[in-house]
Every structure is written in structure tokens, then in C-alpha cells.
Amino acid sequence: MNKLLVVVDFQVDFVTGSLGFINAKMLDAVIVEKIKEYRENNDDVVFTLDTHSNDYLKTAEGKLLPVEHCIKGTNGHMIYGETAKNVGDSLIFEKNTFGSDKLFAFLQNSKYDTVELCGLVLGICVLSNAVLAKTALPEATIIVDSSAAIGNDPSFDLKVLDVLKGIHINIV
């Protein structure tokens, strides 16, 4: 079985930076364990990075979410904590919006049977990339681990998980 772990936007600005929230720190150890498990099984691990430039506030997203974050070249753009120490030679897909078109193209040209997503923020970028994974690989099993992908509003997270279930994404 060909398996892939996608670590979505586990970046400083989403954990302790401008859009950080207290529970995000808890994911660091969980994500590191997932990475180690995948690598021990010779499965693949990739990362996405929310990536903006200094003109972020002038973009469509910046007008709706006027909080500068994940500006390329800043500490906030970096992968957070122990997770950063476990990137290794993994592919990294920088993206300037919620979903990654580069990840989508990568998945379309792959043979993965299972794609698991974890990271931040569940109701925005994890959701978007899970939908793209399901679109790119409609016959694959797409998984979101609810203990490794969260947002800053637990009640909203439950709604997001229901939406994901509704489009046949497995929640573990």
C-alpha cells in the first residue's frame, strides 16, 4: 500500500504567532509521532506552507483576514517546533491560498492508496487540501486525524469534521 502523510501549514504564525492559538502547540508531539511512524513504514511525508509576501494586506485574502502572517522570509513562515526538526528531505509545497495547486498536481500524478492530512487550521487549509486530495485521487482513502488537525474553535471543528465525513473523507 502506498501511503502519504500531508502536514498542512504547521507554521510558527499558526501556533504561537499572529494567528496562533493555545491548543495548536499540543499538535507538535502528535505530528512528530506521525512523521516517524510513516517514515518507519517507508511511507512518504510532504508539507504545505502558507506563504505570503509583504503585499498580503492588498490581496483578496488579506482584505478578508487583515492579519499579516506567514510572510516568506520571516520566523512566522517557518515550520514550528520539533516538527521542523523532522522535515528531512520531504517535499514542501508553498501555497499562497488555502489549497495547494502544487499538491493537487503531485497527487494526480501519484499512485497513493491512502493520503492522511494533519496540521492547521482544520476548517480552512486542512479542509481545502483534503478536498483537493479527494478530487485528485477519488479512489484513494483520504483521512483526517481529528487529534492531529484542529482549529481555534472546537464547535466549528466538529462541523468541519461532519462536512469531511459527508464527502467520504475518513475521520480518525
C-alpha positions as MATLAB code, in Angstrom:
seq = 'MNKLLVVVDFQVDFVTGSLGFINAKMLDAVIVEKIKEYRENNDDVVFTLDTHSNDYLKTAEGKLLPVEHCIKGTNGHMIYGETAKNVGDSLIFEKNTFGSDKLFAFLQNSKYDTVELCGLVLGICVLSNAVLAKTALPEATIIVDSSAAIGNDPSFDLKVLDVLKGIHINIV';
ca = [
       0.000    0.000    0.000;
       1.308    3.448   -0.922;
       0.650    5.929    1.875;
       1.286    9.639    2.164;
       1.159   11.978    5.158;
       0.474   15.631    4.364;
       1.439   18.022    7.164;
      -0.570   21.153    6.454;
       0.725   24.593    7.477;
       2.206   23.657   10.845;
       3.927   27.032   10.963;
       5.003   29.405   13.704;
       2.384   32.041   12.867;
      -0.429   29.482   13.275;
       0.947   28.098   16.537;
       2.463   30.972   18.528;
       2.484   33.847   16.042;
      -0.046   36.326   14.687;
      -2.792   33.701   14.176;
      -1.663   31.271   16.869;
      -3.889   29.674   19.468;
      -3.123   27.799   22.658;
      -4.176   24.287   21.604;
      -2.053   24.351   18.455;
       1.127   23.695   20.472;
      -0.282   20.323   21.550;
      -0.119   19.063   17.973;
       3.669   19.274   17.744;
       4.347   15.956   19.507;
       1.414   14.242   17.758;
       2.609   15.317   14.314;
       6.209   14.297   15.051;
       4.997   10.808   16.035;
       3.004   10.541   12.811;
       6.019   11.574   10.740;
       8.198    8.980   12.482;
       5.570    6.257   12.011;
       5.226    6.994    8.296;
       8.983    7.032    7.776;
       9.471    3.781    9.740;
       6.987    2.171    7.325;
       8.800    3.661    4.307;
       5.795    5.828    3.508;
       6.040    9.374    2.210;
       5.660   12.669    4.075;
       5.137   16.080    2.480;
       4.452   19.531    3.895;
       2.468   22.558    2.801;
       3.451   26.067    3.807;
       1.112   29.021    3.803;
       3.258   31.579    2.020;
       2.569   35.273    1.606;
       4.560   38.327    0.606;
       4.758   41.830    2.015;
       1.714   42.903   -0.022;
      -0.517   40.381    1.782;
      -2.946   43.047    3.085;
      -3.664   44.076   -0.527;
      -4.647   40.541   -1.582;
      -8.215   39.198   -1.596;
      -7.428   37.051    1.456;
      -5.720   39.951    3.210;
      -8.781   42.136    2.776;
     -10.977   39.490    4.433;
      -8.401   38.400    7.029;
      -6.342   41.535    7.697;
      -3.702   39.867    9.862;
      -0.264   39.560    8.304;
       1.003   36.003    8.662;
       3.391   33.509    7.102;
       5.301   36.196    5.222;
       8.104   34.443    3.339;
      11.464   35.074    4.973;
      10.029   35.710    8.454;
      10.117   33.469   11.507;
       6.319   33.114   11.265;
       6.671   31.351    7.912;
       8.877   28.611    9.401;
       7.648   25.159   10.407;
       7.057   25.059   14.161;
       8.872   23.266   16.959;
      10.008   19.653   16.899;
       8.082   19.143   13.677;
      10.591   21.437   11.950;
      13.402   19.108   13.020;
      11.665   16.208   11.262;
      11.199   17.672    7.790;
      14.268   15.922    6.407;
      14.203   15.690    2.624;
      10.404   15.856    2.375;
       8.809   17.792   -0.440;
       7.471   21.178    0.651;
       4.656   22.837   -1.266;
       4.429   26.593   -0.744;
       0.963   27.970   -1.391;
      -0.494   31.469   -1.362;
      -4.052   30.381   -0.743;
      -5.900   27.765    1.290;
      -5.493   24.809   -1.048;
      -2.256   23.855   -2.793;
      -2.430   23.547   -6.558;
       1.078   22.035   -6.487;
      -0.030   19.363   -4.005;
      -3.061   18.640   -6.206;
      -0.835   18.163   -9.295;
       1.571   15.991   -7.290;
      -1.298   13.782   -6.110;
      -2.800   13.491   -9.590;
       0.491   12.044  -10.806;
       0.876    9.660   -7.879;
      -0.193    6.134   -7.015;
      -1.134    6.657   -3.364;
      -3.813    4.384   -1.940;
      -4.058    6.415    1.268;
      -3.483   10.096    1.974;
      -3.652   11.330    5.557;
      -3.745   15.011    6.443;
      -2.845   16.689    9.703;
      -1.945   20.209   10.784;
      -3.520   23.628   10.828;
      -6.079   25.108   10.531;
      -8.704   22.357   10.288;
     -11.605   24.439    8.956;
      -9.559   26.293    6.355;
      -6.360   24.791    4.927;
      -6.714   21.196    6.130;
     -10.287   21.135    4.784;
      -9.245   22.696    1.465;
      -6.358   20.299    0.910;
      -8.429   17.280    1.937;
     -10.975   18.221   -0.738;
      -8.167   18.598   -3.278;
      -6.735   15.196   -2.275;
     -10.156   13.565   -2.723;
     -10.516   15.268   -6.109;
      -7.037   14.253   -7.281;
      -7.370   10.662   -6.029;
     -11.091    9.805   -5.941;
     -10.451    6.081   -5.373;
      -7.900    6.575   -2.594;
      -8.710    6.601    1.099;
      -8.385   10.162    2.375;
      -8.014   10.529    6.139;
      -8.053   13.462    8.546;
      -6.883   12.657   12.063;
      -9.005   14.764   14.416;
      -6.335   14.508   17.113;
      -3.730   15.994   14.773;
      -5.725   18.669   12.913;
      -7.546   21.413   14.772;
      -8.705   24.995   14.619;
      -9.235   27.601   17.275;
     -12.966   26.876   17.719;
     -13.790   23.300   18.839;
     -17.500   23.611   17.994;
     -16.662   24.738   14.459;
     -14.144   21.877   14.184;
     -16.956   19.382   14.837;
     -18.972   20.897   11.975;
     -15.954   20.719    9.665;
     -15.403   17.061   10.549;
     -19.064   16.375    9.678;
     -18.597   18.072    6.298;
     -15.495   15.994    5.637;
     -17.383   12.799    6.531;
     -20.121   13.891    4.128;
     -17.679   13.901    1.233;
     -16.318   10.464    2.174;
     -13.164   11.551    3.927;
     -12.395    9.224    6.829;
     -12.101   10.839   10.249;
      -9.945    9.005   12.781;
];
